[in-house]
Amino acid sequence: MKKVIALLSVLTLIFALAGCGAGNTGIQSEAETKAAETTKAETSANTSESTDENEEEQSNENADGSKTLVVYFSATGTTKGVAEQIASYTNADTYEITAAQPYSEDDLNWHDSNSRTTKEQNDKTVRPEIGSEKISLDGYDTIFIGFPIWWGEEPRIMDTFVESYDFTSKTVIPFCTSGGSGIGSSGDNLKTNAGSGNWLEGERLTGSDVQRWIDNLNLS
Ligand SMILES: Cc1cc2nc3c(=O)[nH]c(=O)nc-3n(C[C@H](O)[C@H](O)[C@H](O)COP(=O)(O)O)c2cc1C
């Protein structure tokens, strides 16, 4: 008898919960709708993110078996645009350097002598931490390294990057974007700090001169 009562109680509970569920699916509050939309958007973003990741994993290899990588840091998107052009023109993979502590608008204010970037650029020993996951350079023969010019030089996070990797036997080609300044000593600074690799002379690029520049490099 006890078992029958217990079974009836369980069945009653199941029906009660099913009733609640049905009520919820019928009418969604604005908050619930918003939450559902957010979840949908997040799911779709995650899906496209994981697709991107998969694409990144399928690395591009040239007919002769060589592989090219375009590494870049870009605070406001200009260098990223040029990097993507280089990658598309050279059939390369890309790797974005991001800062563990992202640069805010205030951080990027070069009019402020106390802003984070001004202070970092005034001290050649600063090495901002990289937030992006480490990449293996194995198999890459040619590596483009792009960055914006900050106070006439490479952002210090680029020094963090080159000091973290071994470029032995790799051809390394620096490039930058800027408001007008040339690449100056940045390529040499990076070469010295890297301490390995066959570094070619770098250049300041705008979107329109990528193809000409790469053709003139006469890479194999
Ligand atoms: C902190 C800071 C300092 C800069 N210093 C220079 C400079 O010395 N010379 C120059 O031509 N442009 C300078 N710029 C402009 C950037 O180099 C230029 O906008 C660059 O294309 C931005 O690239 P990104 O969008 O990839 O970050 C500076 C920008 C910032 C934020």
Ligand as a Chemical Component Dictionary entry (heavy atoms), coordinates in Angstrom:
data_LIG
# 
_chem_comp.id                   LIG 
_chem_comp.type                 NON-POLYMER 
_chem_comp.pdbx_formal_charge   0 
_chem_comp.three_letter_code    LIG 
# 
loop_
_chem_comp_atom.comp_id 
_chem_comp_atom.atom_id 
_chem_comp_atom.alt_atom_id 
_chem_comp_atom.type_symbol 
_chem_comp_atom.charge 
_chem_comp_atom.model_Cartn_x 
_chem_comp_atom.model_Cartn_y 
_chem_comp_atom.model_Cartn_z 
_chem_comp_atom.pdbx_ordinal 
LIG C1  C1  C 0 49.411 55.801 -28.055 1  
LIG C2  C2  C 0 49.503 56.068 -29.525 2  
LIG C3  C3  C 0 50.637 56.651 -30.042 3  
LIG C4  C4  C 0 50.748 56.887 -31.414 4  
LIG N1  N1  N 0 51.911 57.417 -31.883 5  
LIG C5  C5  C 0 52.014 57.632 -33.222 6  
LIG C6  C6  C 0 53.233 58.166 -33.767 7  
LIG O1  O1  O 0 54.209 58.404 -33.071 8  
LIG N2  N2  N 0 53.276 58.400 -35.106 9  
LIG C7  C7  C 0 52.205 58.142 -35.935 10 
LIG O2  O2  O 0 52.306 58.389 -37.125 11 
LIG N3  N3  N 0 51.061 57.620 -35.441 12 
LIG C8  C8  C 0 50.936 57.356 -34.122 13 
LIG N4  N4  N 0 49.780 56.798 -33.615 14 
LIG C9  C9  C 0 48.699 56.444 -34.561 15 
LIG C10 C10 C 0 48.703 54.937 -34.863 16 
LIG O3  O3  O 0 49.993 54.475 -35.209 17 
LIG C11 C11 C 0 47.773 54.622 -36.048 18 
LIG O4  O4  O 0 46.507 55.152 -35.828 19 
LIG C12 C12 C 0 47.725 53.134 -36.305 20 
LIG O5  O5  O 0 47.370 52.884 -37.642 21 
LIG C13 C13 C 0 46.725 52.436 -35.389 22 
LIG O6  O6  O 0 46.760 51.057 -35.650 23 
LIG P1  P1  P 0 45.725 50.054 -34.984 24 
LIG O7  O7  O 0 44.349 50.525 -35.391 25 
LIG O8  O8  O 0 46.046 48.740 -35.596 26 
LIG O9  O9  O 0 45.906 50.094 -33.514 27 
LIG C14 C14 C 0 49.669 56.561 -32.274 28 
LIG C15 C15 C 0 48.511 55.995 -31.730 29 
LIG C16 C16 C 0 48.441 55.748 -30.384 30 
LIG C17 C17 C 0 47.195 55.110 -29.825 31 
# 
loop_
_chem_comp_bond.comp_id 
_chem_comp_bond.atom_id_1 
_chem_comp_bond.atom_id_2 
_chem_comp_bond.value_order 
_chem_comp_bond.pdbx_ordinal 
LIG C1  C2  SING 1  
LIG C2  C3  SING 2  
LIG C2  C16 DOUB 3  
LIG C3  C4  DOUB 4  
LIG C4  N1  SING 5  
LIG C4  C14 SING 6  
LIG N1  C5  DOUB 7  
LIG C5  C6  SING 8  
LIG C5  C8  SING 9  
LIG C6  O1  DOUB 10 
LIG C6  N2  SING 11 
LIG N2  C7  SING 12 
LIG C7  O2  DOUB 13 
LIG C7  N3  SING 14 
LIG N3  C8  DOUB 15 
LIG C8  N4  SING 16 
LIG N4  C9  SING 17 
LIG N4  C14 SING 18 
LIG C9  C10 SING 19 
LIG C10 O3  SING 20 
LIG C10 C11 SING 21 
LIG C11 O4  SING 22 
LIG C11 C12 SING 23 
LIG C12 O5  SING 24 
LIG C12 C13 SING 25 
LIG C13 O6  SING 26 
LIG O6  P1  SING 27 
LIG P1  O7  DOUB 28 
LIG P1  O8  SING 29 
LIG P1  O9  SING 30 
LIG C14 C15 DOUB 31 
LIG C15 C16 SING 32 
LIG C16 C17 SING 33 
# 
